C-alpha cells in the first residue's frame, strides 16, 4: 500500500475517535484546505500561443517540414549502431 493510502486510512481511523462536537471543526478545516488547493490550481496558465511570432508562420508547408524532420529522426535512430 502506498504512503498516501496509508495516511488516508490513518486519518479515517482517527476521525472515528473524535468526539462529535469536534467533527464540525474538522470539516471546516478540510473545506478550507480544499478551497485553497482549488485556488492554486486555477492560477495555472495556458501555453496557447507560446510559439507565435517565432518564425514558424513563415514556413509555407509546416506539416510537410515536420513530417520530413520526423522521418530523418526515425532513420537516424534506426541506423544507429549499438
PyMOL Python script that loads the backbone (N, CA, C, O; Angstrom):
from pymol import cmd

cmd.read_pdbstr("""\
ATOM      1  N   UNK A   1       0.852  -1.182   0.000  1.00  0.00           N
ATOM      2  CA  UNK A   1       0.000   0.000   0.000  1.00  0.00           C
ATOM      3  C   UNK A   1       0.893   1.238   0.000  1.00  0.00           C
ATOM      4  O   UNK A   1       1.885   1.293   0.726  1.00  0.00           O
ATOM      5  N   UNK A   2       0.538   2.228  -0.813  1.00  0.00           N
ATOM      6  CA  UNK A   2       1.395   3.414  -0.878  1.00  0.00           C
ATOM      7  C   UNK A   2       1.166   4.328   0.326  1.00  0.00           C
ATOM      8  O   UNK A   2       0.190   4.166   1.058  1.00  0.00           O
ATOM      9  N   UNK A   3       2.048   5.261   0.521  1.00  0.00           N
ATOM     10  CA  UNK A   3       2.015   6.092   1.725  1.00  0.00           C
ATOM     11  C   UNK A   3       0.776   6.986   1.791  1.00  0.00           C
ATOM     12  O   UNK A   3       0.266   7.247   2.880  1.00  0.00           O
ATOM     13  N   UNK A   4       0.283   7.461   0.636  1.00  0.00           N
ATOM     14  CA  UNK A   4      -0.918   8.303   0.653  1.00  0.00           C
ATOM     15  C   UNK A   4      -2.121   7.509   1.122  1.00  0.00           C
ATOM     16  O   UNK A   4      -2.932   8.016   1.897  1.00  0.00           O
ATOM     17  N   UNK A   5      -2.249   6.273   0.667  1.00  0.00           N
ATOM     18  CA  UNK A   5      -3.369   5.432   1.089  1.00  0.00           C
ATOM     19  C   UNK A   5      -3.280   5.119   2.572  1.00  0.00           C
ATOM     20  O   UNK A   5      -4.295   5.085   3.268  1.00  0.00           O
ATOM     21  N   UNK A   6      -2.073   4.892   3.053  1.00  0.00           N
ATOM     22  CA  UNK A   6      -1.884   4.624   4.488  1.00  0.00           C
ATOM     23  C   UNK A   6      -2.275   5.845   5.309  1.00  0.00           C
ATOM     24  O   UNK A   6      -2.945   5.722   6.334  1.00  0.00           O
ATOM     25  N   UNK A   7      -1.854   7.025   4.854  1.00  0.00           N
ATOM     26  CA  UNK A   7      -2.187   8.259   5.581  1.00  0.00           C
ATOM     27  C   UNK A   7      -3.696   8.479   5.623  1.00  0.00           C
ATOM     28  O   UNK A   7      -4.242   8.857   6.659  1.00  0.00           O
ATOM     29  N   UNK A   8      -4.375   8.240   4.487  1.00  0.00           N
ATOM     30  CA  UNK A   8      -5.823   8.415   4.458  1.00  0.00           C
ATOM     31  C   UNK A   8      -6.524   7.442   5.398  1.00  0.00           C
ATOM     32  O   UNK A   8      -7.478   7.810   6.084  1.00  0.00           O
ATOM     33  N   UNK A   9      -6.050   6.204   5.427  1.00  0.00           N
ATOM     34  CA  UNK A   9      -6.635   5.205   6.325  1.00  0.00           C
ATOM     35  C   UNK A   9      -6.446   5.608   7.780  1.00  0.00           C
ATOM     36  O   UNK A   9      -7.365   5.478   8.589  1.00  0.00           O
ATOM     37  N   UNK A  10      -5.265   6.092   8.110  1.00  0.00           N
ATOM     38  CA  UNK A  10      -4.997   6.543   9.479  1.00  0.00           C
ATOM     39  C   UNK A  10      -5.883   7.722   9.863  1.00  0.00           C
ATOM     40  O   UNK A  10      -6.374   7.796  10.989  1.00  0.00           O
ATOM     41  N   UNK A  11      -6.083   8.640   8.929  1.00  0.00           N
ATOM     42  CA  UNK A  11      -6.925   9.815   9.207  1.00  0.00           C
ATOM     43  C   UNK A  11      -8.365   9.381   9.463  1.00  0.00           C
ATOM     44  O   UNK A  11      -9.002   9.860  10.401  1.00  0.00           O
ATOM     45  N   UNK A  12      -8.878   8.473   8.631  1.00  0.00           N
ATOM     46  CA  UNK A  12     -10.254   7.999   8.811  1.00  0.00           C
ATOM     47  C   UNK A  12     -10.395   7.290  10.150  1.00  0.00           C
ATOM     48  O   UNK A  12     -11.391   7.468  10.852  1.00  0.00           O
ATOM     49  N   UNK A  13      -9.396   6.485  10.503  1.00  0.00           N
ATOM     50  CA  UNK A  13      -9.432   5.770  11.786  1.00  0.00           C
ATOM     51  C   UNK A  13      -9.433   6.773  12.943  1.00  0.00           C
ATOM     52  O   UNK A  13     -10.172   6.596  13.912  1.00  0.00           O
ATOM     53  N   UNK A  14      -8.624   7.806  12.851  1.00  0.00           N
ATOM     54  CA  UNK A  14      -8.556   8.808  13.913  1.00  0.00           C
ATOM     55  C   UNK A  14      -9.820   9.660  13.966  1.00  0.00           C
ATOM     56  O   UNK A  14     -10.212  10.109  15.042  1.00  0.00           O
ATOM     57  N   UNK A  15     -10.459   9.887  12.828  1.00  0.00           N
ATOM     58  CA  UNK A  15     -11.723  10.631  12.819  1.00  0.00           C
ATOM     59  C   UNK A  15     -12.797   9.903  13.618  1.00  0.00           C
ATOM     60  O   UNK A  15     -13.633  10.532  14.266  1.00  0.00           O
ATOM     61  N   UNK A  16     -12.768   8.582  13.567  1.00  0.00           N
ATOM     62  CA  UNK A  16     -13.754   7.802  14.319  1.00  0.00           C
ATOM     63  C   UNK A  16     -13.572   7.972  15.819  1.00  0.00           C
ATOM     64  O   UNK A  16     -14.508   7.735  16.583  1.00  0.00           O
ATOM     65  N   UNK A  17     -12.392   8.376  16.250  1.00  0.00           N
ATOM     66  CA  UNK A  17     -12.118   8.559  17.678  1.00  0.00           C
ATOM     67  C   UNK A  17     -12.477   9.956  18.179  1.00  0.00           C
ATOM     68  O   UNK A  17     -12.519  10.187  19.388  1.00  0.00           O
ATOM     69  N   UNK A  18     -12.733  10.876  17.273  1.00  0.00           N
ATOM     70  CA  UNK A  18     -13.043  12.253  17.670  1.00  0.00           C
ATOM     71  C   UNK A  18     -14.427  12.339  18.315  1.00  0.00           C
ATOM     72  O   UNK A  18     -15.345  11.609  17.940  1.00  0.00           O
ATOM     73  N   UNK A  19     -14.561  13.232  19.279  1.00  0.00           N
ATOM     74  CA  UNK A  19     -15.903  13.472  19.824  1.00  0.00           C
ATOM     75  C   UNK A  19     -16.771  14.177  18.775  1.00  0.00           C
ATOM     76  O   UNK A  19     -16.261  14.894  17.915  1.00  0.00           O
ATOM     77  N   UNK A  20     -18.065  13.965  18.857  1.00  0.00           N
ATOM     78  CA  UNK A  20     -18.999  14.514  17.864  1.00  0.00           C
ATOM     79  C   UNK A  20     -18.919  16.030  17.750  1.00  0.00           C
ATOM     80  O   UNK A  20     -19.093  16.572  16.658  1.00  0.00           O
ATOM     81  N   UNK A  21     -18.664  16.714  18.836  1.00  0.00           N
ATOM     82  CA  UNK A  21     -18.653  18.177  18.799  1.00  0.00           C
ATOM     83  C   UNK A  21     -17.418  18.732  18.068  1.00  0.00           C
ATOM     84  O   UNK A  21     -17.379  19.928  17.779  1.00  0.00           O
ATOM     85  N   UNK A  22     -16.428  17.913  17.768  1.00  0.00           N
ATOM     86  CA  UNK A  22     -15.228  18.366  17.058  1.00  0.00           C
ATOM     87  C   UNK A  22     -15.294  18.086  15.551  1.00  0.00           C
ATOM     88  O   UNK A  22     -14.449  18.570  14.799  1.00  0.00           O
ATOM     89  N   UNK A  23     -16.273  17.321  15.113  1.00  0.00           N
ATOM     90  CA  UNK A  23     -16.360  16.964  13.696  1.00  0.00           C
ATOM     91  C   UNK A  23     -16.611  18.173  12.805  1.00  0.00           C
ATOM     92  O   UNK A  23     -16.101  18.232  11.686  1.00  0.00           O
ATOM     93  N   UNK A  24     -17.392  19.140  13.287  1.00  0.00           N
ATOM     94  CA  UNK A  24     -17.638  20.347  12.500  1.00  0.00           C
ATOM     95  C   UNK A  24     -16.348  21.141  12.284  1.00  0.00           C
ATOM     96  O   UNK A  24     -16.126  21.698  11.209  1.00  0.00           O
ATOM     97  N   UNK A  25     -15.510  21.187  13.304  1.00  0.00           N
ATOM     98  CA  UNK A  25     -14.225  21.887  13.170  1.00  0.00           C
ATOM     99  C   UNK A  25     -13.343  21.208  12.135  1.00  0.00           C
ATOM    100  O   UNK A  25     -12.685  21.879  11.340  1.00  0.00           O
ATOM    101  N   UNK A  26     -13.325  19.895  12.140  1.00  0.00           N
ATOM    102  CA  UNK A  26     -12.533  19.147  11.176  1.00  0.00           C
ATOM    103  C   UNK A  26     -13.065  19.387   9.770  1.00  0.00           C
ATOM    104  O   UNK A  26     -12.290  19.597   8.837  1.00  0.00           O
ATOM    105  N   UNK A  27     -14.381  19.355   9.618  1.00  0.00           N
ATOM    106  CA  UNK A  27     -14.983  19.580   8.299  1.00  0.00           C
ATOM    107  C   UNK A  27     -14.619  20.966   7.768  1.00  0.00           C
ATOM    108  O   UNK A  27     -14.255  21.102   6.600  1.00  0.00           O
ATOM    109  N   UNK A  28     -14.712  21.997   8.612  1.00  0.00           N
ATOM    110  CA  UNK A  28     -14.372  23.355   8.175  1.00  0.00           C
ATOM    111  C   UNK A  28     -12.897  23.447   7.782  1.00  0.00           C
ATOM    112  O   UNK A  28     -12.553  24.135   6.821  1.00  0.00           O
ATOM    113  N   UNK A  29     -12.027  22.758   8.520  1.00  0.00           N
ATOM    114  CA  UNK A  29     -10.607  22.773   8.204  1.00  0.00           C
ATOM    115  C   UNK A  29     -10.351  22.109   6.853  1.00  0.00           C
ATOM    116  O   UNK A  29      -9.595  22.627   6.031  1.00  0.00           O
ATOM    117  N   UNK A  30     -10.980  20.970   6.631  1.00  0.00           N
ATOM    118  CA  UNK A  30     -10.814  20.268   5.354  1.00  0.00           C
ATOM    119  C   UNK A  30     -11.333  21.123   4.208  1.00  0.00           C
ATOM    120  O   UNK A  30     -10.695  21.201   3.157  1.00  0.00           O
ATOM    121  N   UNK A  31     -12.473  21.761   4.395  1.00  0.00           N
ATOM    122  CA  UNK A  31     -13.025  22.626   3.342  1.00  0.00           C
ATOM    123  C   UNK A  31     -12.096  23.791   3.049  1.00  0.00           C
ATOM    124  O   UNK A  31     -11.956  24.187   1.892  1.00  0.00           O
ATOM    125  N   UNK A  32     -11.458  24.349   4.072  1.00  0.00           N
ATOM    126  CA  UNK A  32     -10.533  25.460   3.831  1.00  0.00           C
ATOM    127  C   UNK A  32      -9.312  24.996   3.032  1.00  0.00           C
ATOM    128  O   UNK A  32      -8.821  25.717   2.164  1.00  0.00           O
ATOM    129  N   UNK A  33      -8.830  23.798   3.330  1.00  0.00           N
ATOM    130  CA  UNK A  33      -7.702  23.252   2.573  1.00  0.00           C
ATOM    131  C   UNK A  33      -8.110  23.017   1.126  1.00  0.00           C
ATOM    132  O   UNK A  33      -7.353  23.353   0.215  1.00  0.00           O
ATOM    133  N   UNK A  34      -9.300  22.443   0.892  1.00  0.00           N
ATOM    134  CA  UNK A  34      -9.772  22.194  -0.462  1.00  0.00           C
ATOM    135  C   UNK A  34      -9.956  23.493  -1.241  1.00  0.00           C
ATOM    136  O   UNK A  34      -9.614  23.564  -2.421  1.00  0.00           O
ATOM    137  N   UNK A  35     -10.488  24.504  -0.594  1.00  0.00           N
ATOM    138  CA  UNK A  35     -10.675  25.801  -1.247  1.00  0.00           C
ATOM    139  C   UNK A  35      -9.332  26.389  -1.666  1.00  0.00           C
ATOM    140  O   UNK A  35      -9.195  26.922  -2.767  1.00  0.00           O
ATOM    141  N   UNK A  36      -8.352  26.288  -0.788  1.00  0.00           N
ATOM    142  CA  UNK A  36      -7.018  26.814  -1.092  1.00  0.00           C
ATOM    143  C   UNK A  36      -6.384  26.051  -2.255  1.00  0.00           C
ATOM    144  O   UNK A  36      -5.774  26.662  -3.133  1.00  0.00           O
ATOM    145  N   UNK A  37      -6.520  24.731  -2.271  1.00  0.00           N
ATOM    146  CA  UNK A  37      -5.908  23.953  -3.348  1.00  0.00           C
ATOM    147  C   UNK A  37      -6.607  24.215  -4.676  1.00  0.00           C
ATOM    148  O   UNK A  37      -5.954  24.202  -5.719  1.00  0.00           O
ATOM    149  N   UNK A  38      -7.918  24.453  -4.666  1.00  0.00           N
ATOM    150  CA  UNK A  38      -8.632  24.791  -5.897  1.00  0.00           C
ATOM    151  C   UNK A  38      -8.163  26.141  -6.424  1.00  0.00           C
ATOM    152  O   UNK A  38      -8.005  26.325  -7.631  1.00  0.00           O
ATOM    153  N   UNK A  39      -7.944  27.070  -5.523  1.00  0.00           N
ATOM    154  CA  UNK A  39      -7.481  28.397  -5.919  1.00  0.00           C
ATOM    155  C   UNK A  39      -6.091  28.317  -6.538  1.00  0.00           C
ATOM    156  O   UNK A  39      -5.802  29.029  -7.499  1.00  0.00           O
ATOM    157  N   UNK A  40      -5.232  27.465  -6.002  1.00  0.00           N
ATOM    158  CA  UNK A  40      -3.884  27.328  -6.545  1.00  0.00           C
ATOM    159  C   UNK A  40      -3.901  26.706  -7.932  1.00  0.00           C
ATOM    160  O   UNK A  40      -3.111  27.097  -8.792  1.00  0.00           O
ATOM    161  N   UNK A  41      -4.795  25.739  -8.167  1.00  0.00           N
ATOM    162  CA  UNK A  41      -4.847  25.109  -9.484  1.00  0.00           C
ATOM    163  C   UNK A  41      -5.501  26.023 -10.506  1.00  0.00           C
ATOM    164  O   UNK A  41      -5.225  25.896 -11.698  1.00  0.00           O
ATOM    165  N   UNK A  42      -6.352  26.932 -10.081  1.00  0.00           N
ATOM    166  CA  UNK A  42      -6.992  27.851 -11.012  1.00  0.00           C
ATOM    167  C   UNK A  42      -6.023  28.898 -11.534  1.00  0.00           C
ATOM    168  O   UNK A  42      -6.292  29.530 -12.555  1.00  0.00           O
ATOM    169  N   UNK A  43      -4.913  29.091 -10.860  1.00  0.00           N
ATOM    170  CA  UNK A  43      -3.928  30.082 -11.284  1.00  0.00           C
ATOM    171  C   UNK A  43      -2.992  29.547 -12.358  1.00  0.00           C
ATOM    172  O   UNK A  43      -2.066  30.247 -12.770  1.00  0.00           O
ATOM    173  N   UNK A  44      -3.216  28.319 -12.818  1.00  0.00           N
ATOM    174  CA  UNK A  44      -2.339  27.771 -13.845  1.00  0.00           C
ATOM    175  C   UNK A  44      -2.525  28.547 -15.145  1.00  0.00           C
ATOM    176  O   UNK A  44      -3.592  29.102 -15.406  1.00  0.00           O
ATOM    177  N   UNK A  45      -1.488  28.577 -15.940  1.00  0.00           N
ATOM    178  CA  UNK A  45      -1.512  29.363 -17.170  1.00  0.00           C
ATOM    179  C   UNK A  45      -1.572  28.450 -18.377  1.00  0.00           C
ATOM    180  O   UNK A  45      -1.129  27.302 -18.334  1.00  0.00           O
ATOM    181  N   UNK A  46      -2.119  28.972 -19.440  1.00  0.00           N
ATOM    182  CA  UNK A  46      -2.198  28.239 -20.691  1.00  0.00           C
ATOM    183  C   UNK A  46      -0.939  28.485 -21.503  1.00  0.00           C
ATOM    184  O   UNK A  46      -0.365  29.573 -21.465  1.00  0.00           O
ATOM    185  N   UNK A  47      -0.520  27.478 -22.230  1.00  0.00           N
ATOM    186  CA  UNK A  47       0.640  27.622 -23.105  1.00  0.00           C
ATOM    187  C   UNK A  47       0.224  27.938 -24.536  1.00  0.00           C
ATOM    188  O   UNK A  47       1.045  27.926 -25.453  1.00  0.00           O
ATOM    189  N   UNK A  48      -1.061  28.221 -24.713  1.00  0.00           N
ATOM    190  CA  UNK A  48      -1.564  28.550 -26.048  1.00  0.00           C
ATOM    191  C   UNK A  48      -0.839  29.790 -26.572  1.00  0.00           C
ATOM    192  O   UNK A  48      -0.728  30.805 -25.884  1.00  0.00           O
ATOM    193  N   UNK A  49      -0.360  29.681 -27.786  1.00  0.00           N
ATOM    194  CA  UNK A  49       0.313  30.806 -28.421  1.00  0.00           C
ATOM    195  C   UNK A  49       1.774  30.963 -28.056  1.00  0.00           C
ATOM    196  O   UNK A  49       2.392  31.970 -28.401  1.00  0.00           O
ATOM    197  N   UNK A  50       2.337  29.989 -27.365  1.00  0.00           N
ATOM    198  CA  UNK A  50       3.722  30.111 -26.918  1.00  0.00           C
ATOM    199  C   UNK A  50       4.697  30.190 -28.095  1.00  0.00           C
ATOM    200  O   UNK A  50       5.757  30.806 -27.980  1.00  0.00           O
ATOM    201  N   UNK A  51       4.347  29.575 -29.217  1.00  0.00           N
ATOM    202  CA  UNK A  51       5.233  29.573 -30.376  1.00  0.00           C
ATOM    203  C   UNK A  51       4.860  30.628 -31.412  1.00  0.00           C
ATOM    204  O   UNK A  51       5.436  30.650 -32.500  1.00  0.00           O
ATOM    205  N   UNK A  52       3.913  31.494 -31.096  1.00  0.00           N
ATOM    206  CA  UNK A  52       3.540  32.523 -32.073  1.00  0.00           C
ATOM    207  C   UNK A  52       4.666  33.551 -32.210  1.00  0.00           C
ATOM    208  O   UNK A  52       5.365  33.855 -31.244  1.00  0.00           O
ATOM    209  N   UNK A  53       4.824  34.070 -33.406  1.00  0.00           N
ATOM    210  CA  UNK A  53       5.847  35.060 -33.746  1.00  0.00           C
ATOM    211  C   UNK A  53       7.269  34.565 -33.493  1.00  0.00           C
ATOM    212  O   UNK A  53       8.145  35.344 -33.119  1.00  0.00           O
ATOM    213  N   UNK A  54       7.493  33.274 -33.698  1.00  0.00           N
ATOM    214  CA  UNK A  54       8.828  32.703 -33.544  1.00  0.00           C
ATOM    215  C   UNK A  54       9.424  32.311 -34.888  1.00  0.00           C
ATOM    216  O   UNK A  54      10.538  31.791 -34.944  1.00  0.00           O
ATOM    217  N   UNK A  55       8.694  32.554 -35.970  1.00  0.00           N
ATOM    218  CA  UNK A  55       9.219  32.265 -37.295  1.00  0.00           C
ATOM    219  C   UNK A  55       8.567  31.076 -37.965  1.00  0.00           C
ATOM    220  O   UNK A  55       8.753  30.873 -39.164  1.00  0.00           O
ATOM    221  N   UNK A  56       7.806  30.284 -37.225  1.00  0.00           N
ATOM    222  CA  UNK A  56       7.170  29.123 -37.821  1.00  0.00           C
ATOM    223  C   UNK A  56       6.083  29.506 -38.825  1.00  0.00           C
ATOM    224  O   UNK A  56       5.781  28.741 -39.741  1.00  0.00           O
ATOM    225  N   UNK A  57       5.504  30.675 -38.654  1.00  0.00           N
ATOM    226  CA  UNK A  57       4.449  31.103 -39.580  1.00  0.00           C
ATOM    227  C   UNK A  57       5.015  31.437 -40.966  1.00  0.00           C
ATOM    228  O   UNK A  57       4.257  31.548 -41.930  1.00  0.00           O
ATOM    229  N   UNK A  58       6.334  31.596 -41.072  1.00  0.00           N
ATOM    230  CA  UNK A  58       6.973  31.891 -42.358  1.00  0.00           C
ATOM    231  C   UNK A  58       7.199  30.627 -43.191  1.00  0.00           C
ATOM    232  O   UNK A  58       7.474  30.720 -44.387  1.00  0.00           O
ATOM    233  N   UNK A  59       7.086  29.453 -42.575  1.00  0.00           N
ATOM    234  CA  UNK A  59       7.285  28.194 -43.295  1.00  0.00           C
ATOM    235  C   UNK A  59       6.006  27.886 -44.061  1.00  0.00           C
ATOM    236  O   UNK A  59       4.930  27.780 -43.472  1.00  0.00           O
ATOM    237  N   UNK A  60       6.130  27.742 -45.380  1.00  0.00           N
ATOM    238  CA  UNK A  60       4.954  27.542 -46.232  1.00  0.00           C
ATOM    239  C   UNK A  60       4.269  26.213 -45.944  1.00  0.00           C
ATOM    240  O   UNK A  60       3.046  26.170 -45.813  1.00  0.00           O
ATOM    241  N   UNK A  61       5.025  25.139 -45.845  1.00  0.00           N
ATOM    242  CA  UNK A  61       4.447  23.811 -45.622  1.00  0.00           C
ATOM    243  C   UNK A  61       4.970  23.263 -44.299  1.00  0.00           C
ATOM    244  O   UNK A  61       5.840  22.393 -44.275  1.00  0.00           O
ATOM    245  N   UNK A  62       4.436  23.778 -43.212  1.00  0.00           N
ATOM    246  CA  UNK A  62       4.907  23.387 -41.885  1.00  0.00           C
ATOM    247  C   UNK A  62       4.684  21.901 -41.629  1.00  0.00           C
ATOM    248  O   UNK A  62       5.565  21.221 -41.103  1.00  0.00           O
ATOM    249  N   UNK A  63       3.514  21.400 -41.999  1.00  0.00           N
ATOM    250  CA  UNK A  63       3.230  19.981 -41.798  1.00  0.00           C
ATOM    251  C   UNK A  63       4.218  19.106 -42.561  1.00  0.00           C
ATOM    252  O   UNK A  63       4.699  18.104 -42.033  1.00  0.00           O
ATOM    253  N   UNK A  64       4.519  19.476 -43.787  1.00  0.00           N
ATOM    254  CA  UNK A  64       5.480  18.723 -44.587  1.00  0.00           C
ATOM    255  C   UNK A  64       6.873  18.757 -43.982  1.00  0.00           C
ATOM    256  O   UNK A  64       7.579  17.748 -43.973  1.00  0.00           O
ATOM    257  N   UNK A  65       7.265  19.912 -43.478  1.00  0.00           N
ATOM    258  CA  UNK A  65       8.571  20.047 -42.843  1.00  0.00           C
ATOM    259  C   UNK A  65       8.657  19.183 -41.590  1.00  0.00           C
ATOM    260  O   UNK A  65       9.673  18.534 -41.341  1.00  0.00           O
ATOM    261  N   UNK A  66       7.584  19.179 -40.805  1.00  0.00           N
ATOM    262  CA  UNK A  66       7.568  18.341 -39.612  1.00  0.00           C
ATOM    263  C   UNK A  66       7.638  16.863 -39.974  1.00  0.00           C
ATOM    264  O   UNK A  66       8.350  16.093 -39.329  1.00  0.00           O
ATOM    265  N   UNK A  67       6.899  16.471 -41.004  1.00  0.00           N
ATOM    266  CA  UNK A  67       6.911  15.084 -41.453  1.00  0.00           C
ATOM    267  C   UNK A  67       8.317  14.675 -41.887  1.00  0.00           C
ATOM    268  O   UNK A  67       8.778  13.586 -41.545  1.00  0.00           O
ATOM    269  N   UNK A  68       8.993  15.530 -42.630  1.00  0.00           N
ATOM    270  CA  UNK A  68      10.347  15.250 -43.094  1.00  0.00           C
ATOM    271  C   UNK A  68      11.328  15.165 -41.919  1.00  0.00           C
ATOM    272  O   UNK A  68      12.199  14.295 -41.899  1.00  0.00           O
ATOM    273  N   UNK A  69      11.188  16.060 -40.950  1.00  0.00           N
ATOM    274  CA  UNK A  69      12.065  16.041 -39.778  1.00  0.00           C
ATOM    275  C   UNK A  69      11.864  14.753 -38.979  1.00  0.00           C
ATOM    276  O   UNK A  69      12.829  14.152 -38.506  1.00  0.00           O
ATOM    277  N   UNK A  70      10.610  14.337 -38.833  1.00  0.00           N
ATOM    278  CA  UNK A  70      10.330  13.086 -38.125  1.00  0.00           C
ATOM    279  C   UNK A  70      10.935  11.893 -38.857  1.00  0.00           C
ATOM    280  O   UNK A  70      11.475  10.982 -38.231  1.00  0.00           O
ATOM    281  N   UNK A  71      10.842  11.903 -40.180  1.00  0.00           N
ATOM    282  CA  UNK A  71      11.394  10.813 -40.978  1.00  0.00           C
ATOM    283  C   UNK A  71      12.911  10.760 -40.823  1.00  0.00           C
ATOM    284  O   UNK A  71      13.477   9.681 -40.649  1.00  0.00           O
ATOM    285  N   UNK A  72      13.569  11.908 -40.885  1.00  0.00           N
ATOM    286  CA  UNK A  72      15.016  11.947 -40.728  1.00  0.00           C
ATOM    287  C   UNK A  72      15.430  11.452 -39.346  1.00  0.00           C
ATOM    288  O   UNK A  72      16.408  10.716 -39.210  1.00  0.00           O
ATOM    289  N   UNK A  73      14.692  11.855 -38.337  1.00  0.00           N
ATOM    290  CA  UNK A  73      14.997  11.419 -36.967  1.00  0.00           C
ATOM    291  C   UNK A  73      14.798   9.915 -36.833  1.00  0.00           C
ATOM    292  O   UNK A  73      15.618   9.228 -36.224  1.00  0.00           O
ATOM    293  N   UNK A  74      13.717   9.409 -37.396  1.00  0.00           N
ATOM    294  CA  UNK A  74      13.442   7.980 -37.359  1.00  0.00           C
ATOM    295  C   UNK A  74      14.542   7.187 -38.059  1.00  0.00           C
ATOM    296  O   UNK A  74      15.012   6.176 -37.537  1.00  0.00           O
ATOM    297  N   UNK A  75      14.955   7.651 -39.253  1.00  0.00           N
ATOM    298  CA  UNK A  75      16.026   6.989 -39.999  1.00  0.00           C
ATOM    299  C   UNK A  75      17.337   7.008 -39.201  1.00  0.00           C
ATOM    300  O   UNK A  75      18.058   6.012 -39.165  1.00  0.00           O
ATOM    301  N   UNK A  76      17.635   8.129 -38.572  1.00  0.00           N
ATOM    302  CA  UNK A  76      18.866   8.245 -37.808  1.00  0.00           C
ATOM    303  C   UNK A  76      18.860   7.279 -36.617  1.00  0.00           C
ATOM    304  O   UNK A  76      19.885   6.684 -36.285  1.00  0.00           O
ATOM    305  N   UNK A  77      17.715   7.135 -35.991  1.00  0.00           N
ATOM    306  CA  UNK A  77      17.615   6.215 -34.847  1.00  0.00           C
ATOM    307  C   UNK A  77      17.747   4.779 -35.314  1.00  0.00           C
ATOM    308  O   UNK A  77      18.428   3.978 -34.673  1.00  0.00           O
ATOM    309  N   UNK A  78      17.100   4.441 -36.435  1.00  0.00           N
ATOM    310  CA  UNK A  78      17.148   3.064 -36.931  1.00  0.00           C
ATOM    311  C   UNK A  78      18.521   2.651 -37.440  1.00  0.00           C
ATOM    312  O   UNK A  78      18.875   1.474 -37.375  1.00  0.00           O
ATOM    313  N   UNK A  79      19.302   3.607 -37.947  1.00  0.00           N
ATOM    314  CA  UNK A  79      20.634   3.259 -38.466  1.00  0.00           C
ATOM    315  C   UNK A  79      21.721   3.365 -37.412  1.00  0.00           C
ATOM    316  O   UNK A  79      22.878   3.048 -37.690  1.00  0.00           O
ATOM    317  N   UNK A  80      21.381   3.800 -36.222  1.00  0.00           N
ATOM    318  CA  UNK A  80      22.376   3.956 -35.160  1.00  0.00           C
ATOM    319  C   UNK A  80      22.885   2.576 -34.750  1.00  0.00           C
ATOM    320  O   UNK A  80      22.102   1.645 -34.566  1.00  0.00           O
ATOM    321  N   UNK A  81      24.183   2.458 -34.611  1.00  0.00           N
ATOM    322  CA  UNK A  81      24.817   1.210 -34.196  1.00  0.00           C
ATOM    323  C   UNK A  81      24.920   1.171 -32.686  1.00  0.00           C
ATOM    324  O   UNK A  81      25.335   2.144 -32.056  1.00  0.00           O
ATOM    325  N   UNK A  82      24.546   0.058 -32.114  1.00  0.00           N
ATOM    326  CA  UNK A  82      24.628  -0.091 -30.647  1.00  0.00           C
ATOM    327  C   UNK A  82      25.813  -0.902 -30.250  1.00  0.00           C
ATOM    328  O   UNK A  82      26.037  -1.127 -29.061  1.00  0.00           O
TER     329      UNK A  82
END
""", "prot")
cmd.dss("prot")
cmd.show_as("cartoon", "prot")
cmd.util.cbc("prot")
cmd.orient("prot")
